[in-house]
């Protein structure tokens, strides 16, 4: 894979971490349930988003920084 792909994965991992922090802050704020753009964010939906975005962030981070090429 080219270095462009790894750099793009680094960018996407930063976006995924931002989502984890945003949903975590929303969970701690006590403002749930919250309706935005016709979608009602319940505590259960928000918790699922934290878990899913965390997994995505870990996988992207591993791909971008942790994986080594075999010689």
N, C-alpha and C positions, 0 to 999 in steps of 0.2 A: 504494500500500500504506500502511496506517496505521502510525503510529509504534509501535503495540503489536507488530506483526509484526517490525519491526526490533529492538525491545527483546528479543523472544523469540529472534531470531537471535543477538543478542549473548550471551544466556544460553547458548544451545546451542553457540556457538563456544567459550565458556569450558569447557564440558563436554568438547568435542572436544579442546581443548588439554590438558586434564587426562588424557585417555586417551592422547594422544601421550606425555606425560611419564611416565605410569605404565608403558606398554609399553616405552618407552626405558629406564627404570630397571630393569625386569625383564630386558631384554636385556643390560644391563651387569652385572647381579648375578651371572650365572653359575649361576643356579638352574634353568635350563631343561634338559631337559623337566620340566614341572610338571603334575600332574593336580589339577584342581579341578572339583567337581560333575560328574565323569564325563568331562570334556573334558581331553585332554592337549595342553598348550600346548608345541609344539615351537619351536625357534628360527625355522623357516621361517614358521610360522603367526604368531608374534609379529612378525616383520619385516613380514609382509603387513599386520598390524593397524596398525603404525606408519605405513606408507605410506597406507593407506586413511583412517585418522583424520586424517593430515596434510592430505590433499586435502579432506576434509570441513571441517576447521578453516579452511583457506584460503578455500574457497568461502563459508562462512558469514560469515567476517570481511569478505570483499569485499562481500557483500550488505548486511551490517549497517552497515559504516562507509565503505566505499569507493565505492559506487554513488551517483551523483548523479541527482537528478530532472531530466528535461528540462522546460524552461519552456513 
